[in-house]
Structure formats: structure tokens, C-alpha cells
Amino acid sequence: MIQTIFTKALLGLTLICSTSLAGASKPNIIYILADDLGYNELGCYGQKMIKTPHLDALAKSGIKLSQHYSGSAVCAPTRACFITGQHSGHAQVRNNSAGIFKNEKSKKNVVGEGQYPLKRGTETVGGILQKAGYKTCAVGKWGLGGPFNDGSPNQQGFDHFFGYLCQREAHNYFPTHLWRNETRVDLEGNKGGKQLIGKHYAPDLINKEVLEFIDGNHEKPFFLYYATIIPHVALQVPENDTALAEYRKLWPNEKPYTGNRGYIPNKTPHATYAAMITRMDSYIGNVVTKLKEHGIYDNTLIIFTSDNGPTNAGGGGASYFNSAGELKALKGSLYEGGIRVPFIASWPGKIKPATKSDHISAGWDMLATFAEVAGEKPKKKTDGISILATLTGEGKQKKHDSLYWELGSQQAIRMGNWKAYRRAGGKTLLFDLSKDIGEKNNLADKHPKVLNDMTTLFTTLRTEHKDFKDPSKPRQKKNRKKKKSKK
């Protein structure tokens, strides 16, 4: 009898241990998405003026990609491409737009907090990883729906959310409120609007939430989508920031930003912009430290990238810091400067340290990549291809025949070394990126067959969307009647 009880107990203990080990064997996944960070704004990508020691160390411990692209050249569609694994010609969200919601009292459609929402039932990266047994969390900026609608994070595969649901609200680092799941968290002492300072600096609160999530979920596999709002303008950082003081000493005679390009004024815009990026870097250092505290750093895939290129709007420092490097144009453009972004991946024991790759990839590849890491397969066909083979150096890496983007009246295609770009009503431009990364030399007349093939793809690689216009059709100019001047 005693032997039987002992045997059952031992079997039970073995089962518990086996289950625990099986759960622990799946790696944690952390995807960090910076906001408007340029290709040349990290030390490991060539930046000389802004300090990013933690990200540089992450790159040294893992792999750096030189030809990774964002899903789009602005916020919301990039996030939709990542979440759903679809490029912007198939994605549900193809541009930044306000969320239109029905007012329950008036029954009329109104612009509310949030953006164009994802549909309920959409297969997302969060949902796939939930199915694989992961605890899923999104923090920072969402931008794919507002509170209490189908596009909210809790309806799109995330067990937990904290941050800004609406990206318009994220233009202020001292907001009146954030959201924890579908509960509004009011931040007492923050006035909102065009305030320079407040009591609660949102990125600090978001980083704190990240660390607490890791504390509470480190014993089982988790997926953390960390969508930091830095360095998107407005230019705001706490006055007691040590990096801010250091940068102000480097540039003591800065010309103030007056607010003439939108957002709030700033007395030391370059110092503030640099300090924001260095502060973001320190947050990532906090994450690595926390993983090591719990002994799970070696079992965690960390990826860092950006949602699009940099900007000069609102006092942003793209020109001063040469944020896009040799690339043409900035945020909002489908030239390389608007969509080619830094990409760092670290996974001790799986990714060889200090490696580089010129594999061509995009943000919509992440769903397929994370699904493979978790041992799952998407139910529906996506536009993405897993890049796990590139990251680990194991197996044969599949390659894209082409990559496609559309935004407003712009379209772009990457096919091998060829890049085609066009605006509605204009000629298609053709560049050889292997020789002309700055897209200076239009080769359309010299390669008519390539041009013809890629022009055809502009039509075949996309589907129509009832709420986002066909990018090949020029915008219709509205007839505005001139007001008669009063004499």
C-alpha cells in the first residue's frame, strides 16, 4: 500500500516536472518596436552622436540585418502588417486614419479615441502564440482600434495591454490617461494638451509595466510586444534625465524649436531628441537585466526594430543626426529612408554573436517567424516568410519573390536588387539598390523588361479595400469656392 502510494506520488511528480520542463522549453519572445527611429540612429548602425550602449551590446550578442523593412512608412499600417502577417496591399489597415465609432446616444458616427480597427476574428500573432500556450502582452502604442471595439488588443490575441490605444494621444509623453486592458487609467498631475512637462512620464510607466509582466510570467513562455513611443515627437523627456544634461553640454548653443512644424516648442531640441533615444536604450537594458535576474535570458528571443523611418516634423532630428544615413527620404515616403529600418535579434545559444545578414525581410515576416519558434502554423495564408533560418543559421532560408508597399498615392516594390517606385499619375522609377542605395539613378529606360514586370506587379500584388483608396488613382481635387473679400 505504502509502495503504491509512493509510486503514484513519484509518477505525479515526474508528470509535473515533465510538464514544467515542456513549458519552459518554448522560448520567450520579445518584439520591441521603436517609433520613427531611423536606419542610422543606433551606434551599431553608424550613429556617432547618440549613445545607445544597451542596443549596441544586444547587436554584439546577436545578429544585425541590413535589409529589413517596416510594413509601411507610417504607424498604423506598419502595426497591422506585423500583427496580421499581411503586407500593406492586403492588410486591413493601409494608412493612418481616425477611428469612426457609433455614438450610443445619438446613433451617429463620430471620431473617437483610437484608429481604424482590426476586425474581430482576425488571425494575429498574439492569437497564434496564445494557442501555443504563451501568455501574451502588448504595451506602449496600439493604434489598431479604440476601447470597447473589435480592434482593441484584448480582442486581437493579447491577454494584457497597457499604454496608448490611440496614437493621437501618444503625441504627448505626459498624457491625461493610459489604458490597462479596457480600463482607463487616469494620470493625476498630467494636464495633457500641449504641456511641456507633467507628473507622470508615460514611457517610464510603460517600462515599469514591462518589468512587472516579466516578474509575473517568467515561469511559463510569454510573448511581449513592446511598442515604445520613442522617439516620435513631441520632444519631451524629464528635466532630471542625466542624458539630457550630458547632451546639453555637448550642444550648449542650440537653436530652440519654436513649434513651427507642429507639436510643442522645445528649447534644446537636439539634446532632447538624443536623450529620448538614450532613455529608450536604458529601458531595453532594464529588460535584459530583468530576464537575467529570472534566469531566462538564454531562453528568450529579443528583436528590436522600428515602425518606419525618421522625421524632421515637430523638431525631430533627422537632418541633424543624419538619421536615415545614405537612404533617400524620410517617414511617410516609400523610398528607402521611409521603410528600411534597423533590425537586431539576440538569442544566446541560438543566434551566433556579432553576426550580420543582408537577407531581405519585412515586418510581415514576424508572424511566420514567431509561429515557427513556437511550433505553430498560421491557419490562413499570410504574406510573410519565417526568417528563423537566417537568425539561427540553421536550415535553408526561403526568400521572397518580391515585397510590396502602398501608402496613399504611393506604391513600391522590392524584387531582388531592383526597387520600383511610383506615385499616382507619375512615371514608374526603377533603381538598382545593390549599386544605388540612395535611389539617385532612375534606370527605367535602360531596363524595359524589368520595368514592365514590376509595373504589372503593382496591380497583381494588391487587393481592393473599401475604405482605403487605390494608390494608382490620382487624388481628386476638391473645388473650393473662393470667398468674396469684404471691402
C-alpha positions as CSV (number, residue, x, y, z in Angstrom):
1,M,0.0,0.0,0.0
2,I,2.8,2.4,1.0
3,Q,4.8,1.4,-2.0
4,T,1.7,2.0,-4.3
5,I,1.2,5.5,-2.8
6,F,4.9,6.3,-3.2
7,T,4.9,5.1,-6.8
8,K,1.8,7.2,-7.6
9,A,3.3,10.2,-5.9
10,L,6.6,9.7,-7.8
11,L,4.7,9.4,-11.1
12,G,2.7,12.5,-10.3
13,L,5.9,14.4,-9.5
14,T,7.5,13.2,-12.7
15,L,4.5,14.3,-14.7
16,I,4.5,17.8,-13.1
17,C,8.3,18.1,-13.8
18,S,7.9,16.9,-17.3
19,T,5.0,19.4,-17.9
20,S,7.0,22.2,-16.4
21,L,10.1,21.4,-18.5
22,A,7.9,21.1,-21.6
23,G,6.5,24.6,-20.9
24,A,9.9,26.0,-20.2
25,S,11.4,24.5,-23.4
26,K,9.4,27.0,-25.5
27,P,11.4,30.2,-25.8
28,N,10.0,33.6,-24.7
29,I,9.7,36.1,-27.4
30,I,10.1,39.9,-27.0
31,Y,9.4,42.1,-30.0
32,I,10.4,45.8,-29.4
33,L,9.1,48.3,-31.9
34,A,10.6,51.8,-31.8
35,D,8.5,54.7,-33.2
36,D,10.0,56.7,-36.0
37,L,13.6,55.5,-35.4
38,G,15.8,55.9,-38.4
39,Y,18.1,53.4,-40.0
40,N,21.2,55.3,-38.8
41,E,20.2,56.3,-35.3
42,L,21.8,53.5,-33.3
43,G,25.5,53.3,-32.6
44,C,25.7,49.8,-34.1
45,Y,24.3,51.2,-37.3
46,G,26.7,54.0,-37.6
47,Q,25.3,56.8,-35.4
48,K,28.1,58.9,-33.8
49,M,26.3,61.4,-31.7
50,I,23.6,59.5,-29.8
51,K,24.6,56.9,-27.2
52,T,22.8,53.5,-27.4
53,P,25.1,51.2,-25.3
54,H,22.5,48.6,-24.5
55,L,21.2,48.1,-28.0
56,D,24.8,48.1,-29.3
57,A,25.5,45.3,-26.8
58,L,22.4,43.4,-28.0
59,A,23.6,43.6,-31.6
60,K,27.1,42.4,-30.5
61,S,25.4,39.4,-28.8
62,G,23.3,38.5,-31.8
63,I,22.6,39.4,-35.4
64,K,22.1,42.6,-37.3
65,L,20.1,42.8,-40.6
66,S,21.0,45.4,-43.2
67,Q,17.9,44.9,-45.5
68,H,14.9,44.7,-43.2
69,Y,11.8,46.8,-44.0
70,S,8.9,48.1,-42.0
71,G,5.4,47.2,-43.0
72,S,4.7,50.8,-44.1
73,A,6.1,54.3,-43.8
74,V,3.7,55.4,-41.1
75,C,2.5,54.0,-37.8
76,A,-0.9,52.2,-38.1
77,P,-0.4,50.2,-41.3
78,T,3.0,49.0,-40.1
79,R,1.5,47.7,-36.9
80,A,-1.3,46.0,-38.8
81,C,1.2,44.3,-41.1
82,F,3.2,43.0,-38.1
83,I,0.1,41.8,-36.2
84,T,-1.5,40.0,-39.1
85,G,1.4,39.0,-41.3
86,Q,-0.1,40.7,-44.4
87,H,1.7,43.4,-46.5
88,S,0.0,46.7,-47.0
89,G,-1.6,45.7,-50.3
90,H,-3.6,43.0,-48.4
91,A,-3.8,44.5,-44.9
92,Q,-7.0,45.6,-43.2
93,V,-5.3,48.9,-42.3
94,R,-3.4,50.7,-45.1
95,N,-2.9,54.3,-43.7
96,N,-3.3,56.3,-40.6
97,S,-6.9,57.2,-40.1
98,A,-9.2,58.1,-37.3
99,G,-11.4,55.5,-35.7
100,I,-15.1,56.1,-36.7
101,F,-17.4,54.8,-33.9
102,K,-21.1,55.0,-33.4
103,N,-22.2,57.2,-30.6
104,E,-24.6,55.2,-28.4
105,K,-26.8,58.3,-27.6
106,S,-27.0,60.0,-31.0
107,K,-26.6,56.8,-33.0
108,K,-24.4,58.8,-35.3
109,N,-20.8,58.0,-36.4
110,V,-18.2,60.1,-34.6
111,V,-14.4,60.3,-34.5
112,G,-13.4,58.7,-31.2
113,E,-10.3,57.6,-29.4
114,G,-8.5,55.1,-31.5
115,Q,-7.8,54.3,-35.1
116,Y,-9.4,52.2,-37.8
117,P,-10.0,48.9,-36.0
118,L,-9.0,45.4,-36.9
119,K,-11.9,43.0,-37.5
120,R,-13.0,40.6,-34.8
121,G,-11.8,37.1,-35.6
122,T,-8.6,38.3,-37.4
123,E,-5.8,35.8,-37.1
124,T,-3.0,37.6,-35.3
125,V,0.4,36.9,-34.0
126,G,-0.9,37.2,-30.5
127,G,-3.7,34.7,-31.1
128,I,-1.3,32.2,-32.7
129,L,1.0,32.4,-29.7
130,Q,-1.9,32.1,-27.2
131,K,-2.8,28.9,-29.0
132,A,0.8,27.7,-28.5
133,G,0.5,28.2,-24.7
134,Y,2.0,31.7,-24.5
135,K,1.0,34.4,-22.1
136,T,0.7,37.4,-24.4
137,C,1.2,41.1,-23.6
138,A,1.2,44.3,-25.6
139,V,2.5,47.6,-24.1
140,G,3.1,51.0,-25.5
141,K,1.2,52.2,-28.6
142,W,-1.5,50.2,-30.1
143,G,-3.2,52.3,-32.9
144,L,-5.4,49.5,-34.4
145,G,-8.7,50.3,-32.7
146,G,-10.0,52.1,-29.6
147,P,-11.5,51.0,-26.3
148,F,-14.6,48.7,-26.3
149,N,-14.4,47.7,-30.0
150,D,-13.2,44.8,-32.1
151,G,-9.8,46.3,-32.7
152,S,-8.8,46.5,-29.0
153,P,-5.7,44.4,-28.0
154,N,-7.8,42.1,-25.8
155,Q,-9.9,41.2,-28.8
156,Q,-6.8,40.6,-31.0
157,G,-4.9,37.9,-29.2
158,F,-3.4,39.8,-26.2
159,D,-4.1,38.7,-22.6
160,H,-2.8,42.0,-21.3
161,F,-2.4,45.5,-22.6
162,F,-1.1,48.8,-21.1
163,G,-0.4,52.0,-22.8
164,Y,-2.0,54.2,-25.5
165,L,-4.8,52.8,-27.5
166,C,-5.0,55.9,-29.7
167,Q,-1.8,57.1,-31.5
168,R,-3.0,60.7,-31.5
169,E,-2.9,60.5,-27.7
170,A,0.7,59.2,-28.0
171,H,1.8,62.6,-29.4
172,N,2.1,63.7,-25.7
173,Y,4.5,62.0,-23.3
174,F,2.6,63.3,-20.3
175,P,-1.0,62.2,-21.2
176,T,-4.1,62.6,-19.1
177,H,-4.6,58.8,-19.2
178,L,-3.5,55.5,-20.4
179,W,-5.3,52.2,-20.7
180,R,-4.8,48.9,-18.9
181,N,-6.8,46.4,-20.9
182,E,-10.2,48.2,-21.3
183,T,-9.9,50.2,-18.1
184,R,-8.9,53.9,-18.3
185,V,-6.0,54.8,-16.0
186,D,-6.2,58.5,-15.2
187,L,-2.8,60.1,-14.5
188,E,-3.3,62.7,-11.9
189,G,-1.0,65.7,-12.3
190,N,-0.8,65.4,-16.1
191,K,-2.7,68.2,-17.9
192,G,-2.4,66.8,-21.4
193,G,-2.7,69.0,-24.5
194,K,0.5,71.0,-25.3
195,Q,2.1,70.7,-22.0
196,L,5.9,70.5,-21.8
197,I,6.0,68.6,-18.5
198,G,3.8,66.7,-16.1
199,K,4.0,64.4,-13.2
200,H,4.0,61.0,-15.0
201,Y,6.2,60.3,-18.0
202,A,4.4,57.6,-19.9
203,P,7.4,55.7,-21.2
204,D,8.6,55.2,-17.6
205,L,5.2,53.8,-16.7
206,I,5.2,51.5,-19.7
207,N,8.7,50.2,-18.9
208,K,7.6,49.6,-15.3
209,E,4.6,47.5,-16.7
210,V,7.0,45.5,-18.9
211,L,9.2,44.6,-15.9
212,E,6.2,43.7,-13.8
213,F,4.8,41.5,-16.6
214,I,8.1,39.6,-16.8
215,D,8.1,39.2,-12.9
216,G,4.7,37.7,-13.0
217,N,5.1,35.5,-16.0
218,H,8.7,34.3,-16.1
219,E,7.9,30.7,-15.2
220,K,5.9,30.0,-18.4
221,P,6.5,31.0,-22.0
222,F,5.4,34.6,-22.8
223,F,5.2,36.9,-25.8
224,L,5.8,40.6,-25.2
225,Y,5.1,43.1,-27.8
226,Y,6.8,46.3,-26.6
227,A,5.7,49.2,-28.8
228,T,7.6,52.1,-27.3
229,I,6.5,55.6,-28.5
230,I,10.1,56.9,-28.5
231,P,11.4,58.8,-30.4
232,H,8.2,60.0,-32.0
233,V,7.6,63.7,-31.5
234,A,6.7,65.7,-29.4
235,L,10.1,66.3,-28.0
236,Q,9.7,65.5,-24.3
237,V,11.9,64.0,-21.6
238,P,12.0,64.5,-17.8
239,E,14.2,67.5,-16.9
240,N,16.2,65.4,-14.4
241,D,17.2,63.0,-17.2
242,T,21.0,62.5,-16.9
243,A,21.5,62.0,-20.7
244,L,19.7,65.3,-21.3
245,A,22.2,67.2,-19.1
246,E,25.1,65.5,-20.9
247,Y,23.8,66.3,-24.4
248,R,23.1,69.9,-23.4
249,K,26.7,70.3,-22.5
250,L,27.7,68.9,-26.0
251,W,25.4,71.4,-27.7
252,P,25.3,74.5,-25.5
253,N,24.2,76.9,-28.2
254,E,21.2,75.1,-29.6
255,K,18.6,77.0,-31.6
256,P,15.2,76.4,-29.9
257,Y,12.4,74.7,-31.8
258,T,9.5,77.2,-31.9
259,G,6.7,74.8,-32.8
260,N,6.6,76.0,-36.4
261,R,6.5,72.4,-37.7
262,G,3.8,71.2,-35.3
263,Y,3.8,69.8,-31.8
264,I,5.2,71.7,-28.8
265,P,8.2,74.0,-28.7
266,N,11.5,72.9,-27.2
267,K,14.5,75.0,-26.0
268,T,17.0,72.3,-26.8
269,P,15.5,70.0,-29.5
270,H,18.7,68.1,-30.4
271,A,19.7,67.4,-26.9
272,T,16.1,66.3,-26.0
273,Y,15.8,64.1,-29.1
274,A,19.1,62.3,-28.3
275,A,18.1,62.0,-24.7
276,M,14.8,60.3,-25.6
277,I,16.7,57.7,-27.6
278,T,19.3,57.1,-24.9
279,R,16.5,56.8,-22.3
280,M,14.7,54.2,-24.6
281,D,18.0,52.4,-24.7
282,S,18.2,52.3,-20.9
283,Y,14.6,50.7,-20.8
284,I,15.9,47.9,-23.0
285,G,18.8,47.5,-20.7
286,N,16.3,47.1,-17.8
287,V,14.5,44.4,-19.8
288,V,17.7,42.4,-20.3
289,T,18.7,42.8,-16.6
290,K,15.2,41.5,-15.6
291,L,15.5,38.5,-17.8
292,K,18.9,37.6,-16.3
293,E,17.5,38.1,-12.8
294,H,15.0,35.3,-13.5
295,G,17.5,33.1,-15.3
296,I,15.5,33.2,-18.6
297,Y,17.7,35.5,-20.7
298,D,19.2,32.5,-22.6
299,N,15.7,31.2,-23.4
300,T,14.4,34.5,-24.8
301,L,14.4,35.7,-28.4
302,I,14.7,39.5,-28.4
303,I,14.1,41.5,-31.5
304,F,14.4,45.3,-31.9
305,T,13.3,47.3,-34.9
306,S,11.4,50.4,-35.9
307,D,7.9,51.1,-37.4
308,N,9.2,53.4,-40.1
309,G,11.9,56.0,-41.0
310,P,12.7,59.2,-39.1
311,T,11.3,62.7,-39.4
312,N,12.1,66.4,-39.1
313,A,8.5,67.2,-38.2
314,G,7.9,68.7,-34.8
315,G,11.5,69.4,-34.3
316,G,12.6,65.8,-34.9
317,G,16.3,65.5,-35.5
318,A,16.5,63.5,-38.8
319,S,18.6,66.1,-40.7
320,Y,20.9,67.0,-37.8
321,F,21.7,63.4,-36.8
322,N,21.7,62.1,-40.4
323,S,19.1,59.7,-39.1
324,A,18.5,57.9,-42.4
325,G,22.1,57.7,-43.5
326,E,22.5,57.3,-47.2
327,L,18.9,56.4,-47.7
328,K,16.5,58.7,-49.7
329,A,13.6,60.5,-48.0
330,L,12.1,60.1,-44.5
331,K,8.9,58.9,-42.7
332,G,5.8,58.9,-44.9
333,S,7.8,58.1,-48.1
334,L,8.1,54.6,-49.7
335,Y,11.7,55.5,-50.8
336,E,14.2,53.6,-48.7
337,G,14.5,56.2,-46.0
338,G,10.9,55.8,-45.1
339,I,10.8,52.0,-44.9
340,R,14.3,50.5,-44.4
341,V,14.8,50.2,-40.6
342,P,17.3,48.8,-38.2
343,F,16.8,45.2,-37.0
344,I,18.6,43.4,-34.2
345,A,17.9,39.9,-32.9
346,S,19.5,38.3,-29.8
347,W,19.0,34.7,-28.6
348,P,22.0,33.3,-26.7
349,G,23.0,29.8,-27.8
350,K,20.7,30.0,-30.9
351,I,22.0,33.2,-32.7
352,K,25.7,33.5,-33.1
353,P,27.2,36.7,-31.6
354,A,28.2,39.6,-33.8
355,T,26.7,38.3,-37.0
356,K,25.3,40.2,-39.9
357,S,23.0,39.4,-42.7
358,D,21.8,41.1,-45.9
359,H,18.7,38.8,-46.2
360,I,15.7,40.9,-47.4
361,S,12.9,40.8,-44.9
362,A,9.9,42.8,-43.8
363,G,7.7,43.4,-40.7
364,W,5.0,41.0,-42.0
365,D,7.6,38.1,-41.8
366,M,7.4,38.3,-38.0
367,L,4.1,36.4,-37.6
368,A,5.5,33.4,-39.6
369,T,8.8,33.6,-37.7
370,F,7.3,33.6,-34.2
371,A,4.8,30.9,-35.2
372,E,7.8,28.7,-36.2
373,V,9.6,29.5,-33.0
374,A,6.5,28.4,-31.0
375,G,5.9,25.3,-33.1
376,E,2.7,26.6,-34.6
377,K,1.4,27.3,-38.1
378,P,-1.0,30.0,-39.2
379,K,-4.4,28.8,-40.3
380,K,-4.6,31.3,-43.0
381,K,-2.1,32.2,-45.8
382,T,0.0,35.2,-45.0
383,D,2.4,37.3,-47.0
384,G,5.2,36.5,-44.6
385,I,8.1,34.0,-44.6
386,S,9.8,32.9,-41.4
387,I,13.3,34.3,-41.1
388,L,14.3,31.8,-38.3
389,A,16.8,30.1,-40.6
390,T,18.5,33.5,-41.1
391,L,18.6,34.3,-37.4
392,T,19.9,30.9,-36.3
393,G,22.0,29.9,-39.3
394,E,20.2,26.5,-39.3
395,G,18.3,25.2,-42.3
396,K,17.7,26.8,-45.7
397,Q,16.2,30.3,-45.7
398,K,13.3,30.8,-48.1
399,K,13.3,34.1,-50.0
400,H,10.6,36.5,-51.1
401,D,10.0,36.8,-54.9
402,S,9.0,40.4,-54.1
403,L,8.0,42.8,-51.3
404,Y,5.1,45.3,-51.8
405,W,4.0,48.5,-50.2
406,E,1.3,51.0,-50.8
407,L,0.6,54.2,-48.9
408,G,-1.8,57.0,-50.0
409,S,-0.8,57.7,-53.7
410,Q,2.5,55.8,-53.5
411,Q,3.5,52.2,-54.4
412,A,6.8,50.5,-54.1
413,I,8.2,47.0,-54.9
414,R,11.4,45.3,-54.0
415,M,12.4,42.4,-56.2
416,G,15.9,41.1,-55.7
417,N,18.1,44.1,-56.1
418,W,15.5,46.0,-58.1
419,K,13.3,48.7,-56.5
420,A,10.3,50.2,-58.3
421,Y,8.6,53.3,-57.0
422,R,5.7,55.3,-58.4
423,R,3.1,58.0,-57.4
424,A,-0.4,58.1,-58.9
425,G,-0.3,59.9,-62.2
426,G,3.5,59.8,-62.4
427,K,6.1,57.6,-64.1
428,T,7.5,54.4,-62.5
429,L,11.1,54.9,-61.3
430,L,13.5,51.9,-61.2
431,F,16.6,51.6,-59.1
432,D,19.3,49.0,-58.6
433,L,19.8,49.0,-54.8
434,S,23.0,46.9,-55.0
435,K,24.7,49.9,-56.6
436,D,22.4,52.8,-55.7
437,I,21.1,52.6,-52.1
438,G,20.3,56.3,-52.2
439,E,17.9,55.8,-55.2
440,K,19.5,58.6,-57.2
441,N,19.7,56.9,-60.7
442,N,16.5,56.1,-62.4
443,L,17.2,53.1,-64.7
444,A,13.6,52.7,-66.1
445,D,14.6,53.5,-69.7
446,K,17.6,51.1,-69.7
447,H,15.7,48.0,-68.4
448,P,12.2,48.0,-70.0
449,K,11.5,44.3,-69.3
450,V,12.2,44.7,-65.6
451,L,10.2,47.8,-65.6
452,N,7.3,46.1,-67.3
453,D,7.4,43.1,-65.0
454,M,7.3,45.3,-61.9
455,T,4.6,47.6,-63.3
456,T,2.4,44.5,-63.7
457,L,3.1,43.6,-60.1
458,F,1.7,46.9,-58.9
459,T,-1.7,45.6,-59.9
460,T,-1.4,41.9,-59.1
461,L,0.1,42.2,-55.6
462,R,-2.8,44.1,-54.1
463,T,-6.5,43.7,-53.4
464,E,-9.1,46.5,-53.3
465,H,-10.2,47.9,-49.9
466,K,-13.4,49.7,-49.5
467,D,-12.0,52.2,-47.0
468,F,-8.6,52.9,-48.4
469,K,-8.2,54.2,-52.0
470,D,-6.4,52.6,-54.9
471,P,-2.9,54.2,-54.8
472,S,-2.7,54.2,-58.6
473,K,-5.5,56.7,-58.9
474,P,-4.7,60.4,-58.5
475,R,-6.4,62.3,-55.8
476,Q,-9.4,64.2,-56.9
477,K,-9.0,67.9,-56.2
478,K,-11.9,69.4,-54.3
479,N,-13.5,72.5,-55.9
480,R,-13.3,75.2,-53.3
481,K,-15.2,78.4,-53.8
482,K,-13.2,81.5,-53.1
483,K,-14.7,83.7,-50.5
484,K,-15.5,87.2,-51.7
485,S,-13.3,89.7,-49.9
486,K,-15.1,92.2,-47.8
487,K,-14.5,95.8,-48.8
